[in-house]
């Protein structure tokens, strides 16, 4: 497994992080370990702009700890990068030379442009968004990029971040009116030097990094949001403004207890959101999107797929990756169910005006419907639901992920409604009806390959006198198992479609 594992270490301005990725024999990738130390390097720069010896010693200890973790995981390659705090330090090159000598890691100082490039790659490989602004508010720098048609157009790295501006304007965590005005003026003056930032109003602002993720977690906690992910979470300008005003007025002892706010960001969150708001207004963005991926993910894709690191089909890659992590069902069976499910949906198109992305959700759920069997076959539908809702189906909204999980685990309408009760704020009655129809369609497709032998090589379906007639044109046997399974799910299918499924014998004229 040595050559299949890679460690990514990011020496950031606020924290030092390690992520260990594994590429499995089935071709999937996953994170198998991670660690974080809140070093706040931007806060350790002295009046001469230098990183002191004590801080360097602490860095050596952290990095050697990370290196030992990688050794224990039999990591074949470690890629280590440093960003703004080291990049901007007067003795940055000396610091890197000493770290390399003491750890043997071969650390690379990323320029602001390359930092933005890798952050963009991590984001664009995890979100289905074509055009927008990307912002990464770090501890000592802030990167803003414009992308069009999923391609990076322009980027800039500003020499300020949430740690450096907290130190300058809110040393005790409190940002008063005068300091807020000074901070906002500083950010706006810097942005005005980049006129292209005003060239594309109305696009979403996608945020990567700790500031936007922290804002997303707090926003979800205040709303009691039911879905357990911040990735691809949308927020409106007014919601962030209200959150900012609330947090800024809270004294530190009360802010520490605020729902969703982690301890290491209590003092940083207000200056961080202040930067975010200024750049949001300056660009004329339409809304915020939280991205859970970023620099480290971009580094992983670049290292693992150097010839073609950017994905063309985000949803397809993500679905296939999740299946490859839990390949309990044989791939020929999965492909057969997937083919039949999509064919049945196409042929029933005249019976039901399917909503947008219905086919995408059925495509994904028909590939993933048996992944829960890798935990326990007897409760596989329940485990499938959990695995889908607690994994990343990149490119899908939270609503679509929830619907896909419900379609993949569908057994009956009543059971599905109970299962989705905790998430009712995310789904409309129309969504529920879509889940019932697509879920029962998937049940039927799975029934048509109950023996997992792909006996039906070609089938046609048509509606006749209240029945959905399924006629195999080519098959490799009598389909005894398939006929019994179709009969067993017929009642539920009829509830959802108003049609009685009927599988004809292959010999039927």
NUVO-391694 format. One line per field, with one value per residue (C-alpha): residue in one letter; x, y, z. Coordinates in nm, 2 decimals, always signed. Example, Ala and Ser with C-alpha at 12.3 -4.5 7.8 and 13.67 -1.06 7.14 Angstrom:
<pts>
residuo <- [a; s]
x <- [+1.23; +1.37]
y <- [-0.45; -0.11]
z <- [+0.78; +0.71]
</pts>
This chain:
<pts>
residuo <- [x; x; x; x; x; x; x; x; x; x; x; x; x; x; x; x; x; x; x; x; x; x; x; x; x; x; x; x; x; x; x; x; x; x; x; x; x; x; x; x; x; x; x; x; x; x; x; x; x; x; x; x; x; x; x; x; x; x; x; x; x; x; x; x; x; x; x; x; x; x; x; x; x; x; x; x; x; x; x; x; x; x; x; x; x; x; x; x; x; x; x; x; x; x; x; x; x; x; x; x; x; x; x; x; x; x; x; x; x; x; x; x; x; x; x; x; x; x; x; x; x; x; x; x; x; x; x; x; x; x; x; x; x; x; x; x; x; x; x; x; x; x; x; x; x; x; x; x; x; x; x; x; x; x; x; x; x; x; x; x; x; x; x; x; x; x; x; x; x; x; x; x; x; x; x; x; x; x; x; x; x; x; x; x; x; x; x; x; x; x; x; x; x; x; x; x; x; x; x; x; x; x; x; x; x; x; x; x; x; x; x; x; x; x; x; x; x; x; x; x; x; x; x; x; x; x; x; x; x; x; x; x; x; x; x; x; x; x; x; x; x; x; x; x; x; x; x; x; x; x; x; x; x; x; x; x; x; x; x; x; x; x; x; x; x; x; x; x; x; x; x; x; x; x; x; x; x; x; x; x; x; x; x; x; x; x; x; x; x; x; x; x; x; x; x; x; x; x; x; x; x; x; x; x; x; x; x; x; x; x; x; x; x; x; x; x; x; x; x; x; x; x; x; x; x; x; x; x; x; x; x; x; x; x; x; x; x; x; x; x; x; x; x; x; x; x; x; x; x; x; x; x; x; x; x; x; x; x; x; x; x; x; x; x; x; x; x; x; x; x; x; x; x; x; x; x; x; x; x; x; x; x; x; x; x; x; x; x; x; x; x; x; x; x; x; x; x; x; x; x; x; x; x; x; x; x; x; x; x; x; x; x; x; x; x; x; x; x; x; x; x; x; x; x; x; x; x; x; x; x; x; x; x; x; x; x; x; x; x; x; x; x; x; x; x; x; x; x; x; x; x; x; x; x; x; x; x; x; x; x; x; x; x; x; x; x; x; x; x; x; x; x; x; x; x; x; x; x; x; x; x; x; x; x; x; x; x; x; x; x; x; x; x; x; x; x; x; x; x; x; x; x; x; x; x; x; x; x; x]
x <- [+0.00; +0.30; +0.28; -0.09; -0.08; +0.02; +0.05; -0.02; +0.11; +0.00; +0.20; -0.06; -0.07; -0.33; -0.28; -0.05; -0.24; -0.18; -0.41; -0.33; -0.50; -0.52; -0.59; -0.74; -0.69; -1.04; -0.93; -1.11; -0.95; -1.03; -0.88; -0.76; -0.60; -0.56; -0.41; -0.42; -0.21; -0.33; +0.01; -0.10; +0.23; +0.10; +0.08; +0.45; +0.61; +0.83; +0.87; +1.15; +0.91; +1.10; +0.98; +1.17; +1.38; +1.13; +0.85; +1.08; +1.16; +0.78; +0.73; +1.01; +0.84; +0.50; +0.63; +0.83; +0.51; +0.33; +0.62; +0.60; +0.22; +0.30; +0.56; +0.32; +0.07; +0.33; +0.29; +0.49; +0.51; +0.48; +0.42; +0.47; +0.39; +0.41; +0.19; +0.16; +0.32; +0.65; +0.62; +0.60; +0.85; +1.18; +1.36; +1.12; +1.39; +1.61; +1.32; +1.25; +1.61; +1.62; +1.29; +1.41; +1.74; +1.56; +1.27; +1.39; +1.05; +1.15; +0.91; +0.80; +0.70; +0.39; +0.35; +0.02; -0.06; +0.01; -0.18; -0.48; -0.44; -0.44; -0.73; -0.92; -0.84; -0.97; -1.29; -1.36; -1.32; -1.58; -1.85; -2.08; -2.04; -1.92; -1.87; -1.80; -1.55; -1.34; -1.22; -0.98; -0.93; -0.62; -0.44; -0.19; -0.33; -0.65; -0.67; -0.95; -1.00; -1.25; -1.34; -1.55; -1.67; -1.48; -1.15; -0.94; -0.93; -0.76; -0.64; -0.48; -0.33; -0.37; -0.12; -0.37; -0.58; -0.79; -0.49; -0.29; -0.59; -0.71; -0.36; -0.38; -0.75; -0.89; -0.61; -0.85; -1.10; -1.33; -1.38; -1.52; -1.67; -1.35; -1.14; -1.41; -1.41; -1.02; -1.02; -1.29; -1.10; -0.78; -0.95; -1.14; -0.83; -0.65; -0.94; -0.97; -0.62; -0.77; -1.04; -1.13; -1.29; -1.58; -1.60; -1.85; -2.13; -2.41; -2.18; -2.17; -1.88; -1.75; -1.54; -1.27; -1.07; -1.15; -1.33; -1.61; -1.64; -1.67; -1.93; -2.12; -2.12; -2.24; -2.51; -2.63; -2.63; -2.84; -3.09; -3.08; -3.00; -3.07; -2.80; -2.46; -2.24; -2.12; -1.98; -2.20; -2.40; -2.56; -2.59; -2.75; -2.58; -2.84; -2.78; -2.41; -2.47; -2.70; -2.45; -2.16; -2.36; -2.46; -2.10; -1.94; -2.15; -2.10; -1.83; -1.57; -1.70; -2.04; -1.90; -1.71; -2.05; -2.21; -2.35; -2.13; -1.82; -1.50; -1.27; -0.97; -1.18; -1.35; -1.13; -1.07; -1.42; -1.53; -1.23; -1.25; -1.62; -1.54; -1.29; -1.55; -1.82; -1.61; -1.50; -1.85; -1.99; -1.69; -1.74; -2.12; -2.16; -2.50; -2.46; -2.22; -2.14; -1.92; -1.67; -1.53; -1.24; -0.94; -0.57; -0.48; -0.74; -0.59; -0.24; -0.37; -0.53; -0.22; +0.01; -0.21; -0.32; -0.04; -0.14; -0.51; -0.58; -0.91; -1.22; -1.47; -1.76; -1.77; -2.09; -1.99; -1.64; -1.78; -2.05; -1.81; -1.55; -1.81; -1.92; -1.55; -1.51; -1.80; -1.81; -2.02; -2.26; -2.10; -2.02; -2.20; -2.52; -2.49; -2.44; -2.75; -2.97; -2.84; -2.91; -3.26; -3.36; -3.26; -3.43; -3.76; -3.75; -3.70; -3.99; -4.22; -4.15; -4.49; -4.66; -4.48; -4.31; -3.99; -3.83; -3.49; -3.20; -3.43; -3.23; -2.90; -3.04; -3.17; -2.84; -2.64; -2.88; -2.90; -2.52; -2.51; -2.82; -2.63; -2.33; -2.48; -2.45; -2.07; -2.17; -2.47; -2.68; -2.99; -3.01; -2.84; -3.10; -3.06; -2.68; -2.69; -2.90; -2.64; -2.34; -2.47; -2.58; -2.25; -2.03; -1.95; -2.15; -1.97; -2.17; -2.50; -2.69; -2.78; -3.14; -3.03; -2.80; -3.09; -3.32; -3.06; -3.01; -3.38; -3.42; -3.13; -3.27; -3.64; -3.86; -4.20; -4.36; -4.44; -4.10; -3.93; -4.15; -4.06; -3.69; -3.70; -3.90; -3.58; -3.50; -3.85; -3.73; -3.51; -3.77; -4.11; -4.41; -4.31; -3.96; -4.12; -4.33; -4.01; -3.84; -4.14; -4.15; -3.77; -3.73; -4.00; -3.85; -3.52; -3.69; -3.83; -3.49; -3.32; -3.60; -3.53; -3.18; -3.27; -3.05; -2.76; -2.69; -2.79; -3.02; -3.22; -3.00; -3.28; -3.63; -3.91; -4.19; -4.53; -4.84; -5.16; -5.49; -5.34; -5.03; -4.67; -4.58; -4.22; -4.13; -3.78; -3.66; -3.35; -3.29; -3.08; -3.34; -3.69; -3.65; -3.81; -3.64; -3.71; -4.08; -4.12; -3.94; -4.14; -4.46; -4.33; -4.27; -4.58; -4.81; -4.56; -4.49; -4.86; -4.90; -4.63; -4.71; -5.07; -4.95; -4.92; -4.58; -4.60; -4.30; -4.38; -4.21; -3.93; -4.13; -4.44; -4.52]
y <- [+0.00; +0.23; +0.38; +0.43; +0.67; +1.04; +1.29; +1.66; +1.90; +2.27; +2.51; +2.78; +3.12; +3.02; +2.64; +2.36; +2.06; +1.71; +1.50; +1.14; +1.02; +0.66; +0.54; +0.19; -0.11; -0.05; +0.29; +0.50; +0.76; +0.86; +1.04; +0.79; +1.04; +1.40; +1.63; +2.00; +2.23; +2.60; +2.76; +3.11; +3.19; +3.53; +3.62; +3.51; +3.76; +4.01; +4.38; +4.31; +4.09; +3.77; +3.43; +3.37; +3.07; +2.95; +2.93; +2.75; +2.49; +2.44; +2.40; +2.14; +1.94; +1.96; +1.86; +1.57; +1.45; +1.47; +1.28; +1.01; +0.97; +0.93; +0.67; +0.47; +0.49; +0.37; +0.68; +0.66; +1.04; +1.35; +1.69; +1.99; +2.35; +2.68; +2.98; +3.35; +3.37; +3.20; +3.36; +3.71; +3.67; +3.85; +3.53; +3.29; +3.12; +3.07; +2.92; +2.67; +2.57; +2.49; +2.31; +2.10; +2.02; +1.91; +1.72; +1.61; +1.71; +1.92; +2.21; +2.43; +2.80; +2.86; +3.19; +3.37; +3.28; +2.91; +2.90; +3.04; +2.79; +2.48; +2.62; +2.66; +2.31; +2.17; +2.36; +2.30; +1.93; +1.92; +2.16; +2.18; +2.56; +2.70; +3.07; +3.27; +3.43; +3.21; +3.35; +3.20; +3.40; +3.26; +3.37; +3.60; +3.64; +3.64; +3.50; +3.60; +3.45; +3.49; +3.17; +3.13; +2.81; +2.62; +2.78; +3.01; +3.36; +3.59; +3.58; +3.80; +3.74; +4.02; +4.04; +4.03; +3.77; +3.70; +3.65; +3.95; +4.19; +4.06; +4.14; +4.49; +4.59; +4.36; +4.24; +4.13; +3.99; +4.29; +4.51; +4.85; +5.09; +5.29; +4.97; +4.82; +5.13; +5.12; +4.75; +4.79; +5.08; +4.88; +4.59; +4.81; +5.02; +4.69; +4.56; +4.89; +4.82; +4.51; +4.66; +4.32; +4.24; +4.46; +4.30; +4.02; +4.12; +3.88; +3.57; +3.35; +3.39; +3.05; +3.04; +2.79; +2.79; +2.82; +3.16; +3.07; +2.72; +2.86; +3.11; +2.82; +2.61; +2.89; +2.98; +2.62; +2.59; +2.91; +2.77; +2.42; +2.30; +1.93; +1.82; +1.72; +1.90; +2.25; +2.17; +2.33; +2.52; +2.84; +3.16; +3.49; +3.83; +3.93; +3.62; +3.68; +4.05; +3.95; +3.69; +3.95; +4.21; +3.96; +3.82; +4.16; +4.29; +3.98; +4.00; +3.73; +3.52; +3.50; +3.45; +3.14; +2.98; +3.07; +2.77; +2.63; +2.85; +2.66; +2.78; +2.85; +3.10; +3.30; +3.61; +3.55; +3.51; +3.87; +4.02; +3.72; +3.79; +4.16; +4.09; +3.85; +4.11; +4.39; +4.17; +4.04; +4.39; +4.50; +4.22; +4.25; +3.88; +3.72; +3.50; +3.28; +2.91; +2.72; +2.48; +2.20; +2.14; +2.36; +2.39; +2.04; +1.88; +2.06; +1.95; +1.59; +1.59; +1.76; +1.49; +1.20; +1.30; +1.53; +1.49; +1.58; +1.70; +1.88; +1.65; +1.67; +1.50; +1.58; +1.39; +1.08; +1.07; +1.12; +0.85; +0.60; +0.68; +0.61; +0.28; +0.18; +0.23; -0.01; -0.25; -0.52; -0.56; -0.70; -0.44; -0.62; -0.63; -0.26; -0.17; -0.38; -0.21; +0.13; +0.06; -0.07; +0.20; +0.48; +0.30; +0.26; +0.63; +0.73; +0.51; +0.64; +1.00; +1.05; +0.93; +1.18; +1.51; +1.44; +1.74; +1.87; +1.64; +1.35; +1.14; +1.25; +1.13; +0.80; +0.74; +0.79; +0.60; +0.30; +0.27; +0.31; +0.13; -0.17; +0.00; -0.05; -0.43; -0.38; -0.31; -0.55; -0.71; -0.75; -0.37; -0.26; +0.00; +0.17; +0.17; +0.29; +0.59; +0.67; +0.62; +0.85; +1.13; +1.12; +1.10; +1.36; +1.34; +1.63; +1.83; +1.77; +2.01; +1.90; +1.85; +1.63; +1.42; +1.37; +1.27; +1.04; +0.86; +0.81; +0.68; +0.44; +0.30; +0.31; +0.02; +0.17; +0.51; +0.51; +0.39; +0.66; +0.94; +0.84; +0.82; +1.18; +1.34; +1.49; +1.66; +1.79; +2.15; +2.06; +1.88; +1.98; +1.75; +1.75; +1.63; +1.35; +1.24; +1.23; +1.01; +0.77; +0.74; +0.71; +0.48; +0.24; +0.25; +0.15; -0.13; -0.26; -0.23; -0.43; -0.69; -0.74; -0.87; -1.05; -1.34; -1.10; -1.29; -1.02; -1.26; -0.99; -0.84; -0.64; -0.54; -0.31; -0.17; -0.03; +0.07; -0.14; -0.13; -0.01; -0.24; -0.16; -0.46; -0.56; -0.78; -0.93; -0.94; -1.13; -1.33; -1.62; -1.82; -1.85; -1.55; -1.73; -1.52; -1.20; -1.27; -1.35; -1.03; -0.82; -0.96; -0.89; -0.52; -0.47; -0.34; -0.06; +0.02; +0.06; +0.30; +0.52; +0.50; +0.38; +0.09; -0.28; -0.41; -0.74; -0.93; -1.15; -1.48; -1.46; -1.70; -1.47; -1.38]
z <- [+0.00; +0.04; -0.31; -0.27; +0.02; +0.02; +0.30; +0.24; +0.50; +0.49; +0.70; +0.70; +0.87; +1.13; +1.16; +1.05; +0.90; +0.79; +0.57; +0.47; +0.16; +0.05; -0.31; -0.27; -0.49; -0.63; -0.76; -0.49; -0.27; +0.08; +0.38; +0.64; +0.89; +0.97; +1.23; +1.31; +1.53; +1.57; +1.54; +1.44; +1.27; +1.15; +1.52; +1.58; +1.34; +1.54; +1.48; +1.23; +1.03; +1.13; +1.27; +1.59; +1.69; +1.95; +1.69; +1.44; +1.72; +1.77; +1.40; +1.38; +1.66; +1.49; +1.15; +1.29; +1.47; +1.14; +0.96; +1.23; +1.16; +0.79; +0.86; +1.08; +0.79; +0.54; +0.33; +0.01; -0.05; +0.17; +0.00; +0.23; +0.15; +0.34; +0.26; +0.36; +0.70; +0.59; +0.24; +0.38; +0.67; +0.63; +0.71; +0.54; +0.33; +0.64; +0.83; +0.54; +0.52; +0.89; +0.88; +0.59; +0.76; +1.08; +0.92; +0.57; +0.43; +0.13; +0.20; -0.08; -0.03; -0.24; -0.41; -0.37; -0.73; -0.68; -0.35; -0.53; -0.82; -0.59; -0.38; -0.71; -0.82; -0.48; -0.51; -0.88; -0.83; -0.56; -0.67; -0.97; -1.03; -1.36; -1.29; -0.97; -0.74; -0.51; -0.18; +0.07; +0.39; +0.56; +0.87; +0.68; +0.33; +0.14; -0.21; -0.45; -0.79; -1.08; -1.27; -1.58; -1.74; -1.47; -1.57; -1.36; -1.52; -1.27; -0.91; -0.65; -0.31; -0.06; +0.22; +0.50; +0.67; +0.98; +1.21; +1.10; +1.10; +1.44; +1.57; +1.42; +1.48; +1.74; +1.97; +2.24; +1.99; +2.01; +1.69; +1.78; +1.52; +1.46; +1.42; +1.19; +0.97; +0.95; +0.86; +0.60; +0.44; +0.43; +0.25; +0.01; -0.09; -0.16; -0.37; -0.57; -0.70; -0.88; -1.11; -1.25; -0.92; -1.03; -1.37; -1.30; -1.06; -0.99; -0.95; -0.64; -0.40; -0.32; +0.00; +0.10; +0.42; +0.79; +0.80; +0.56; +0.70; +1.05; +0.94; +0.78; +1.09; +1.30; +1.05; +1.05; +1.43; +1.46; +1.21; +1.36; +1.01; +0.98; +0.73; +0.87; +0.61; +0.55; +0.20; -0.07; +0.20; +0.07; +0.26; +0.17; +0.22; +0.48; +0.69; +0.71; +0.79; +1.08; +1.21; +1.19; +1.38; +1.65; +1.70; +1.70; +1.98; +2.20; +2.47; +2.45; +2.74; +2.57; +2.22; +2.35; +2.41; +2.08; +1.89; +1.63; +1.70; +1.78; +2.05; +1.83; +1.62; +1.90; +1.84; +1.47; +1.34; +1.35; +1.16; +0.92; +0.84; +0.81; +0.53; +0.37; +0.37; +0.21; -0.08; -0.12; -0.16; -0.38; -0.63; -0.63; -0.56; -0.55; -0.25; -0.05; -0.10; +0.15; +0.00; +0.22; -0.01; -0.08; -0.10; +0.04; -0.19; -0.49; -0.39; -0.37; -0.72; -0.87; -0.71; -0.79; -1.15; -1.27; -1.64; -1.59; -1.23; -1.31; -1.32; -1.61; -1.44; -1.07; -0.98; -1.18; -1.02; -0.67; -0.71; -0.86; -0.59; -0.32; -0.48; -0.51; -0.13; -0.06; -0.36; -0.20; -0.49; -0.81; -1.07; -1.35; -1.14; -1.05; -1.41; -1.51; -1.24; -1.34; -1.71; -1.65; -1.41; -1.65; -1.94; -1.74; -1.64; -2.01; -2.12; -1.85; -1.93; -2.08; -1.76; -1.54; -1.60; -1.40; -1.23; -1.32; -1.21; -1.15; -1.39; -1.22; -0.88; -1.01; -1.19; -0.86; -0.64; -0.88; -0.85; -0.47; -0.36; -0.22; -0.06; +0.29; +0.25; +0.31; +0.67; +0.72; +0.44; +0.67; +0.72; +0.40; +0.30; +0.64; +0.61; +0.25; +0.36; +0.63; +0.41; +0.14; +0.37; +0.56; +0.26; +0.00; -0.33; -0.48; -0.73; -0.56; -0.33; +0.02; -0.10; -0.39; -0.16; +0.08; -0.20; -0.36; -0.02; +0.01; -0.34; -0.30; +0.03; -0.07; +0.04; +0.11; +0.10; +0.47; +0.58; +0.36; +0.50; +0.86; +0.76; +0.61; +0.90; +1.06; +0.72; +0.63; +0.62; +0.32; +0.12; -0.04; -0.10; -0.46; -0.36; -0.16; -0.46; -0.67; -0.41; -0.41; -0.79; -0.84; -0.54; -0.66; -1.01; -0.86; -0.67; -1.00; -1.18; -0.90; -0.92; -1.29; -1.20; -0.88; -0.96; -1.04; -1.36; -1.61; -1.77; -1.94; -2.21; -2.37; -2.25; -2.37; -2.16; -2.24; -2.05; -2.12; -1.93; -1.60; -1.62; -1.69; -1.92; -1.92; -2.22; -2.24; -2.61; -2.52; -2.20; -2.09; -1.89; -1.75; -1.51; -1.22; -0.95; -1.14; -1.18; -0.81; -0.71; -0.94; -0.79; -0.44; -0.51; -0.73; -0.46; -0.37; -0.73; -0.80; -0.51; -0.66; -1.03; -1.04; -1.26; -1.19; -1.31; -1.51; -1.63; -1.93; -1.99; -2.25; -2.47; -2.47; -2.84]
</pts>
